[in-house]
Amino acid sequence: MSQGDRCTRPGCDGTIDCGYCDTCGLAEVAQAAPASAAPAGNACRQPGCGGTVDGGYCDTCGMAAASQPAPAASQSAPVTNAPMTSAPVTSAPVTGACPQPGCTGTIDGGYCDTCGLAAGAPAAEPVTTGSAVSSRLSGRASRRTTTTARSTSRRGGGLGAGLVDIPVVPVVDPAAAVLDNPQVAENKRFCRKCDQPVGRGKDGKPGRLHGFCPRDGTPFNFEPSLTKGTLVGGQYLVRGCLAHGGLGWIYLATDRNVNDRWVVLKGLLDIDDPAARAAAEAERRFLAEVNHPNIVMIHNFVEHPGDDGKPIGYIVMEYVGGSSLRKLVEDRGQAVGQRLAPLPLPQVIAYGLEILPALGYLHSQGLAYCDLKPDNAIQYERRLKLIDMGAVVPYENSGGFDWYGTPGYQAPNFESEGPSPAADIYTVGRTLAVLALGISPLRSGVPVPLPDPSNNSLMAKHESFYRVLLRATDPDSLRRFASAEEMADQLGGVLREVLAVENGKPYPGLSTLFGPPRSVFGIGLLGEPAAPGRPHPRAVAHALPVPLVDTTDSAAGLLATVSSAGPEEILRLARDATTPSTELRFRAVRAYLELGDVAAAQEALQRLRTDLPGDWRTDWFAGVAALVAGDPSAAAAAFDVVLATLPGESAPKLALAAAAECAADDAVAGRYYLQVNRPNPDIADAAFGRARVALRAGRPAEALTALDTVAPTSSQYVTAQTVAVRIMIGSGGLDEGRLRAAADRVERLSLDKATAHEVRASVFSAALPLVVSSAGGRPPLLGCTWSQRSVRAALESELRSGARLAPDEATRVELIDRANAVRPVSWV
């Protein structure tokens, strides 16, 4: 037989394609049979089969003639698991070229099988890989070998972390979820071995539901094994099919032994598939011990004979009636004529904050999930559960198990390095990217890279989220988050920043890694708003927050008792310690920097880098050391590494902003001051730094906005408001409306006498030109009649009162001279 010939098997109307019949699975005569196959015409060796081997395959059961079972799937072969309530999305047959520029895919059913866009949709925004947020800063996280972050979470409880109002997904009535006509669509039928289309219609005839792959003879069967009314395991009454997934049909049933509660039976896609069997057995072994509110509950494991009498295994799970995250992005896509559409970013982050604790729980049990993707997480009401756990394996000893993952989500080194928490974290990053960007994970079979902020508005608007994705999906597994708990902690900080941008109000939160700023470094630099100064690097170094002490460290108690000790005492303790702890060694570095001994600090840091490679605190103190040494550019580079490692923390952003301002890089400084100021207005230096940058750029209105974020409860509130008054009356084009707005600010403040005289004098001084050029009859200004003589008299009085409280002779003389110059003309 040759390509395109009719099959010669009696009664078969199939066609030979790639060496095999697409209907009966008969191999081409010229093709060599497997080494272990019986010659044509021999009886089939499969138990219970009375067929005859012809062409290397049985004419009844379709199995190869070899008596040995087919080998298990390779560890490196990815197997896609399906969600409980939705079938996987796969490629479609060719029906037309995709019109999207640069895409080589084909359109089927209105959507491209490569880029996923609708045939008439606008061209997708180009995406490229970007490794740096700033052209000058690296954006690369430190490479870790040990976990350094504490796992104390700053997030609230429940879906949305107590901050995001997640739309409710109603629980689907179980009976209503049953499929009336359970079938696998032809464009979703693929060979489990070669992933090529099978069961497709020809010449107007529908495709076969069961048969053999025409390319390699692998049997396929897309018919449900169970029908309505079947009693499985003597306990579970089948009500119908719910969905078809990567590993088989999923059935709805009632548990006759437990008050007819609704349960789900999950069987195998094909009982002759060793890989599918291995996945189900793995799910049975591991999930029997799993107990977490965000992971589907396993009730039982049962068997039921198939049509051929062979037992088929089924996992009995709780019924979770909601929508998979995949379906949510597909539903949003349908609303706008696309295949997928992004979910709101706060909602996506909230999902991540529910997924990560579940993965962290599995990791604590020595298990890796391996196959996280939007299909495998279901939201119902305001709750989230991970489902389809067939890929779960122990990551410490995974050599005896097949590894299952999904291309586009699994880590690039997954096949070589195997399952691990770091590999799971990669899948979280990819899942969040797909949900937030509304993209397909693959394009032309290649994982779609993260878009660079320069050509993606979402990534540009929310840089910290971009940095989270960069670290989570770093090709180097040692640069990813050290644990699910660490990623959740950083993602929680990013959520507060995102909400501050989206809602325009602050969302402060306590850091689990840094203390508060020790002092302020730039409050007095706005004394002359027209020419704001720049902070001194050493002042910044001594004001920045410091990393919190790890309470599990052996010297934690000692450091708590000597918290007020001087640097000399700290260094003595470090020298006297027989085996200095990590925390004591870092405290010694701080002591050297407090004494200004940069060389000794850098030497100690180098030893710490050798002993603790990848500890972000070495980069943090390297940045502080560079500030003390007067090299703010080097400091900014070090702080950028810390920020790439801890994208949800405010301290690295504040340090990076201050170092950039010291280095006269206001573009970088302004960006990170803003990122700190919006969610955390209680950090006054961020507000004042943002104001300085805005004033240098000639944007006084932006400076006022920044200063107004300082809360009335802050110790710097009065200073911020008095600076705001100076900015309002000192900017060009002052009119009466802005002058009175400035006066209103003054009247609302509780000022000490010296400051009150100074500020009121500045308002009266700015009012003089307006009083001279305007008519009378205006309302009073700070209690003074709106006339030239009254304003001059009020200004003179404020200046003379201020002179009496002046701290030095020179200031006193200056104020008296000004008072004499403005006093009204005397008629006596």
Residue pairs with C-beta under 8 A, 6 or more apart in sequence:
1 7
1 8
1 16
1 28
1 29
1 30
2 16
2 28
3 16
3 17
3 18
4 15
4 16
4 17
5 15
5 16
6 13
6 14
6 15
6 16
7 13
7 14
7 15
7 16
7 21
7 23
7 24
7 26
8 26
8 29
9 21
9 24
9 26
9 54
9 59
12 21
12 23
12 24
12 26
13 23
14 21
14 22
14 23
14 24
14 26
14 214
15 21
15 22
15 23
15 202
15 214
16 28
16 214
17 214
17 215
18 214
18 215
19 27
19 28
19 31
19 214
19 215
20 26
20 27
20 28
20 212
20 213
20 214
20 215
20 216
20 217
21 27
21 212
21 214
22 198
22 211
22 212
22 213
22 214
23 208
23 211
23 212
24 59
24 62
24 211
24 212
25 57
25 62
25 211
25 212
25 213
25 217
25 219
26 54
26 55
26 57
26 59
27 33
27 55
27 56
27 57
27 217
28 55
29 55
31 55
31 56
33 39
33 40
33 55
33 56
33 65
34 56
34 64
34 65
34 66
36 65
36 66
36 67
36 68
37 53
37 56
37 64
37 65
37 66
38 45
38 53
38 65
39 53
40 53
40 54
40 55
40 56
41 52
41 53
41 54
42 52
42 53
42 65
43 50
43 51
43 52
43 53
44 50
44 51
44 52
44 53
44 58
44 60
44 61
44 63
44 65
45 65
45 66
45 67
46 58
46 61
46 63
48 308
48 309
49 58
49 60
49 61
49 63
50 60
51 58
51 59
51 60
51 61
52 58
52 59
52 60
53 59
53 65
56 64
56 65
56 217
57 63
57 64
57 65
57 212
57 217
58 64
58 65
61 219
62 211
62 212
62 217
62 219
63 219
63 272
64 70
64 217
69 274
70 272
70 274
71 274
72 274
72 275
72 278
72 402
73 79
73 274
73 275
73 278
73 402
74 402
75 401
75 402
75 403
75 415
75 418
76 403
76 415
77 275
77 402
78 404
78 405
78 406
78 407
78 410
79 246
79 247
79 275
79 276
79 279
79 391
79 402
79 404
79 405
80 88
80 246
80 371
80 404
80 406
80 407
81 245
81 246
81 247
81 279
81 371
81 375
81 376
81 388
81 390
81 391
81 404
81 406
82 88
82 243
82 244
82 245
82 246
82 247
82 250
82 375
82 388
83 243
83 245
83 324
83 326
83 327
83 375
83 376
83 378
83 387
83 388
84 242
84 243
84 245
84 250
84 264
84 266
84 296
84 317
84 320
84 324
84 378
84 387
84 388
85 172
85 177
85 242
85 243
85 250
85 320
85 321
85 322
85 323
85 324
85 327
85 378
86 243
86 324
86 326
86 327
86 375
87 184
87 185
87 188
87 243
87 244
87 245
88 188
88 245
88 246
88 375
89 188
89 326
89 330
90 187
90 188
90 190
91 113
92 106
92 108
92 109
92 111
92 113
92 187
93 106
93 108
93 187
93 197
93 200
94 106
94 108
95 106
95 107
95 108
96 106
96 107
96 108
96 119
97 105
97 106
97 107
98 104
98 105
98 106
98 107
98 112
98 114
98 115
98 117
98 119
99 119
100 112
100 115
100 117
100 121
100 123
100 124
101 123
103 112
103 114
103 115
103 117
103 443
103 444
104 114
104 444
105 112
105 113
105 114
105 115
105 444
106 112
106 113
106 114
107 113
107 119
108 187
109 187
110 118
110 119
111 117
111 118
111 119
111 339
112 118
112 119
114 443
114 444
115 124
115 440
115 443
116 338
116 339
116 340
116 439
116 440
117 123
117 124
117 338
117 339
118 337
118 338
118 339
120 337
121 337
121 338
125 451
125 455
125 456
126 451
126 455
127 439
127 448
127 449
127 450
127 451
127 452
127 455
127 456
128 449
128 451
128 452
128 455
129 449
129 450
129 452
130 450
130 451
130 452
130 453
130 454
131 138
131 139
131 140
131 470
132 138
132 139
133 139
133 453
133 463
133 466
133 467
134 640
134 668
136 636
136 665
136 668
137 636
137 637
137 640
137 656
137 668
138 637
138 640
138 641
138 644
139 467
139 470
139 640
139 644
140 479
140 641
140 644
141 470
141 471
141 474
141 479
141 641
141 644
141 645
142 479
142 614
142 615
142 616
142 618
142 619
142 641
142 642
142 644
142 645
143 476
143 478
143 479
143 613
143 614
144 478
144 479
144 482
144 613
144 614
144 615
144 616
144 645
145 478
145 613
145 614
146 482
146 612
146 613
146 614
146 615
147 482
147 483
147 486
148 482
148 612
148 614
148 615
148 616
148 617
149 482
149 483
149 485
149 486
149 489
149 512
149 513
149 646
150 512
150 513
150 548
150 550
151 483
151 485
151 486
151 489
152 489
152 512
153 485
153 488
153 489
153 492
153 512
154 489
154 492
154 493
154 509
154 510
154 511
154 512
155 161
155 162
155 353
155 488
155 489
155 492
155 495
156 162
156 163
158 382
159 166
159 350
159 351
159 354
159 379
159 382
159 383
159 384
160 166
160 350
160 382
161 350
161 353
161 492
161 495
163 346
163 350
163 495
163 496
163 499
163 507
164 346
164 347
164 349
164 350
164 495
164 499
166 347
166 350
166 379
166 382
167 347
168 381
168 382
169 322
169 323
169 328
169 379
169 380
169 381
170 322
170 380
170 381
171 321
171 322
171 380
171 381
172 321
172 322
172 380
173 321
174 239
174 252
174 262
174 319
174 321
175 239
175 252
177 242
177 252
177 321
178 239
178 240
178 241
178 242
178 252
179 240
179 241
179 242
179 243
182 224
182 240
182 241
182 244
182 249
183 209
183 222
184 199
184 209
184 222
184 244
186 199
186 200
186 201
186 206
186 207
187 197
188 244
189 197
189 198
189 199
189 200
189 207
189 220
189 222
190 196
190 197
190 198
191 197
191 198
191 213
191 215
191 216
191 218
191 220
192 218
192 220
192 269
192 270
192 273
192 275
192 276
193 213
193 216
193 218
194 213
194 215
194 216
194 218
196 213
196 215
198 207
198 211
198 213
198 214
198 220
199 207
199 208
199 209
199 210
199 211
199 220
199 222
200 207
201 207
209 221
209 222
209 223
210 219
210 220
210 221
210 222
210 223
211 219
211 220
212 218
212 219
212 220
213 219
213 220
219 270
219 272
220 270
221 270
222 244
224 241
224 249
224 251
225 249
225 267
225 304
225 306
225 307
225 312
226 232
226 238
226 249
226 251
226 265
226 267
226 304
227 238
228 238
228 239
228 240
229 237
229 238
230 237
230 238
230 304
231 237
231 238
231 256
232 238
232 253
232 265
232 302
232 304
232 314
233 300
233 302
233 303
233 304
233 314
233 316
235 255
235 256
235 257
235 300
235 302
236 253
236 254
236 255
236 256
236 263
236 265
236 302
236 314
236 316
237 253
237 254
237 256
238 251
238 252
238 253
238 265
239 251
239 252
239 253
239 254
240 251
240 252
241 249
241 250
241 251
241 252
242 250
242 251
242 252
242 264
243 249
243 250
244 250
245 266
245 269
245 388
246 269
247 266
247 268
247 269
247 276
247 279
247 280
247 388
247 390
248 266
248 267
248 268
248 269
248 270
248 276
249 267
249 269
250 264
250 265
250 266
250 267
251 264
251 265
251 266
251 267
251 314
252 262
252 263
252 264
252 265
252 319
253 262
253 263
253 264
253 265
253 316
254 260
254 261
254 262
254 263
255 261
255 262
255 263
255 299
255 316
262 319
263 299
263 316
263 317
263 318
263 319
264 316
264 317
264 318
264 319
264 320
265 302
265 314
265 315
265 316
265 317
266 280
266 314
266 315
266 317
267 312
267 313
267 314
268 276
268 277
268 280
268 312
268 313
269 276
270 276
271 277
271 306
271 310
271 312
275 402
277 313
278 401
278 402
279 390
279 391
279 402
279 404
280 313
280 315
280 390
281 313
282 390
282 391
282 392
282 393
282 401
282 402
283 298
283 315
283 389
283 390
283 392
284 298
284 301
284 313
284 315
286 367
286 389
286 392
286 393
286 394
287 295
287 298
287 315
287 389
287 392
288 298
288 301
289 365
290 298
290 361
290 362
290 365
290 367
290 389
290 392
291 297
292 357
292 358
292 361
292 362
293 383
293 385
294 354
294 355
294 357
294 358
294 361
294 383
294 384
294 385
294 386
295 358
295 361
295 362
295 385
295 386
295 389
296 317
296 318
296 320
296 385
296 386
296 387
296 389
297 317
297 318
298 315
298 316
298 317
299 316
299 317
299 318
300 315
300 316
301 313
301 314
301 315
301 316
302 313
302 314
302 316
303 311
303 312
303 313
303 314
304 311
304 312
304 314
305 311
305 312
306 312
317 387
320 378
320 380
320 385
320 387
321 380
322 378
322 379
322 380
322 381
323 331
323 378
323 379
323 380
324 374
324 375
324 376
324 377
324 378
324 379
324 387
325 343
325 351
325 374
325 375
325 377
325 378
325 379
325 431
325 435
326 373
326 374
326 375
328 343
328 374
328 379
329 340
329 341
329 342
329 343
329 374
329 434
329 435
329 438
330 339
330 340
332 340
332 341
332 342
332 343
332 438
333 339
333 340
333 341
333 438
335 341
338 438
339 440
340 434
340 438
340 439
340 440
341 438
342 348
342 435
342 436
342 437
342 438
342 458
343 435
343 436
343 438
345 436
345 458
345 462
345 465
345 498
345 502
346 495
346 498
346 499
346 502
348 432
348 435
348 436
349 432
349 465
349 491
349 494
349 495
349 498
350 495
351 377
351 379
351 384
351 432
351 435
352 428
352 431
352 432
352 487
352 488
352 491
353 488
353 491
353 492
353 495
354 384
355 372
355 377
355 384
355 386
355 428
355 431
356 428
356 484
356 485
356 487
356 488
356 491
357 484
357 485
357 488
358 386
359 369
359 372
359 421
359 424
359 425
359 428
359 484
360 483
360 484
360 485
360 488
362 368
362 369
362 392
362 424
363 395
363 421
363 424
363 483
363 484
366 394
366 395
366 396
367 392
367 393
367 394
367 395
368 392
368 393
368 394
368 395
368 398
368 419
368 420
368 421
368 423
368 424
369 386
369 389
369 391
369 392
369 424
369 427
370 391
370 392
370 393
370 403
370 404
370 405
370 410
370 414
370 419
370 423
370 424
370 427
371 388
371 390
371 391
371 404
371 405
371 406
371 409
371 410
371 427
372 386
372 409
372 424
372 427
372 428
372 431
373 406
373 409
373 427
373 430
373 431
373 434
373 441
374 431
374 434
374 435
375 388
376 386
376 387
376 388
377 384
377 385
377 386
377 387
377 431
378 384
378 385
378 387
390 404
391 403
391 404
391 405
393 401
393 403
393 419
394 401
395 418
395 419
395 420
395 421
398 418
398 419
399 418
403 414
403 415
403 418
403 419
405 414
405 427
406 441
407 441
407 442
407 445
407 447
408 430
408 440
408 441
408 442
408 447
408 448
409 426
409 427
409 430
409 431
409 434
409 441
410 423
410 426
410 427
411 417
411 422
411 423
411 426
411 427
411 477
412 447
412 475
413 423
413 475
413 477
414 423
414 426
417 423
417 477
420 477
421 483
421 484
422 477
422 478
422 480
422 481
423 477
424 484
425 472
425 480
425 481
425 484
425 487
426 472
426 473
426 477
426 480
428 472
428 484
428 487
429 468
429 469
429 471
429 472
429 473
429 480
430 441
430 447
430 473
432 468
432 469
432 472
433 439
433 450
433 469
433 473
434 440
434 441
436 458
436 465
437 451
437 456
437 458
439 448
440 448
441 447
441 448
442 448
450 459
450 466
450 469
450 470
450 473
451 459
452 459
453 459
453 460
453 463
453 466
454 460
458 465
459 465
459 466
461 501
462 494
462 497
462 498
462 501
463 671
463 675
464 493
464 494
464 497
464 498
464 647
464 648
464 675
465 494
465 498
465 647
467 643
467 644
467 647
468 487
468 490
468 491
468 494
468 647
468 648
470 644
471 479
471 480
471 481
471 644
471 645
471 647
472 480
472 481
472 487
473 480
474 480
478 614
481 487
481 490
489 512
489 648
490 646
490 647
490 648
490 649
491 648
492 509
492 648
493 509
493 511
493 647
493 648
493 649
493 650
494 647
494 648
495 507
496 507
496 508
496 509
496 679
497 507
497 648
497 675
497 678
497 679
499 507
499 679
500 506
500 507
500 678
500 679
501 678
506 678
506 679
506 680
506 681
506 709
507 679
508 679
508 680
508 681
508 682
509 679
509 680
511 545
511 548
511 649
511 650
511 651
512 548
513 547
513 548
513 646
513 649
513 651
514 545
514 546
514 547
514 548
514 649
514 650
514 651
515 545
515 546
515 547
515 548
516 545
517 543
517 544
517 545
517 654
517 683
517 685
518 542
518 543
518 544
518 545
518 546
519 542
519 543
520 543
520 684
520 685
520 688
520 716
521 535
521 536
521 539
521 540
521 542
521 543
521 544
521 658
521 685
522 535
522 539
522 540
522 658
522 661
522 685
522 688
522 689
522 692
523 684
523 685
523 688
523 716
523 719
525 532
525 533
525 534
525 535
525 688
525 692
526 532
526 688
526 691
526 692
526 695
526 723
526 726
529 695
529 700
529 703
529 723
529 726
529 727
529 730
530 695
530 730
532 691
532 692
532 695
532 696
533 692
534 661
534 662
534 664
534 692
535 658
535 661
535 662
535 689
536 662
537 627
537 628
537 630
537 631
537 632
537 635
537 659
537 662
538 627
538 628
538 630
540 627
540 655
540 658
540 659
540 662
541 593
541 624
541 627
541 628
542 594
543 685
544 624
544 651
544 654
544 655
544 658
545 651
545 654
546 590
547 586
547 617
547 620
549 556
549 559
549 560
549 583
549 587
550 556
550 582
550 583
553 581
553 582
553 583
553 584
554 581
555 577
555 580
555 581
555 583
555 584
556 583
558 573
558 584
559 583
559 584
559 587
562 569
562 570
562 573
565 573
567 590
567 591
567 592
567 594
567 595
568 591
568 595
570 587
570 588
570 590
570 591
571 588
571 591
571 592
573 584
574 580
574 584
574 585
574 587
574 588
574 591
577 584
580 588
582 608
582 612
585 604
585 607
585 608
586 608
586 617
586 621
588 604
589 601
589 604
589 605
589 608
589 621
589 625
590 621
592 598
592 600
592 601
592 604
593 601
593 621
593 624
593 625
593 628
596 628
598 625
598 628
598 629
601 621
601 625
601 628
602 622
602 625
605 618
605 621
605 622
605 625
608 615
608 617
608 618
609 615
609 618
612 618
616 641
616 642
616 645
616 646
619 638
619 639
619 641
619 642
619 645
620 638
620 639
620 642
620 652
620 655
622 638
623 634
623 635
623 636
623 637
623 638
623 639
623 642
623 655
623 659
624 635
624 655
626 632
626 634
626 635
626 638
626 659
627 635
627 659
627 662
632 659
632 660
632 662
632 663
633 659
633 663
635 655
635 659
635 662
636 656
636 659
636 660
636 663
636 665
636 668
639 652
639 655
639 656
639 659
640 656
642 652
642 655
643 649
643 652
643 653
643 656
646 652
650 676
650 679
650 680
650 683
650 686
653 672
653 675
653 676
654 672
654 673
654 676
654 683
654 685
654 686
656 668
656 672
657 668
657 669
657 670
657 671
657 672
657 673
657 676
657 686
657 689
658 669
658 685
658 689
660 666
660 668
660 669
660 672
661 669
661 673
661 689
661 692
661 693
666 693
666 696
666 697
669 689
669 693
670 690
670 693
670 694
670 697
673 686
673 687
673 689
673 690
673 693
673 706
674 686
674 690
676 683
676 686
677 683
677 686
677 687
677 690
677 706
677 709
678 709
680 686
681 687
681 709
681 710
681 711
682 711
682 714
684 710
684 714
684 715
684 716
684 720
687 706
687 707
687 709
687 710
687 720
688 706
688 707
688 716
688 720
688 723
690 702
690 703
690 706
691 702
691 703
691 704
691 706
691 707
691 723
691 727
692 703
694 700
694 702
694 703
694 706
695 703
695 727
700 727
700 728
700 731
703 727
704 724
704 727
704 728
707 720
707 721
707 723
707 724
707 727
708 720
708 724
710 716
710 717
710 720
710 721
711 717
714 720
718 749
718 750
718 751
718 755
721 745
721 748
721 749
722 749
722 751
722 755
722 759
724 742
724 745
725 742
725 745
725 746
725 759
725 762
725 763
726 762
728 734
728 738
728 739
728 741
728 742
728 745
729 738
729 739
729 742
729 762
729 763
729 766
730 766
731 738
734 766
734 770
735 770
736 770
736 774
736 778
739 763
739 766
739 767
739 770
739 781
740 779
740 781
742 763
742 766
743 763
743 781
743 782
746 759
746 760
746 763
746 782
747 782
749 759
751 759
753 801
753 805
754 802
754 805
754 806
757 798
757 799
757 801
757 802
757 805
758 798
758 802
760 782
760 794
760 798
761 795
761 798
761 799
761 802
763 781
763 782
764 781
764 782
764 784
764 791
764 794
764 795
764 798
765 795
765 822
767 781
767 791
768 788
768 791
768 792
768 795
768 822
771 786
771 787
771 788
771 791
772 788
774 786
776 786
776 787
777 786
778 786
779 786
780 786
781 791
782 794
784 790
784 791
784 793
784 794
788 824
789 824
792 822
792 823
792 824
793 823
793 824
795 819
795 822
796 819
796 822
796 823
796 824
799 815
799 816
799 818
799 819
799 822
800 815
800 816
800 819
802 815
803 811
803 812
803 815
803 816
803 819
804 812
806 812
806 815
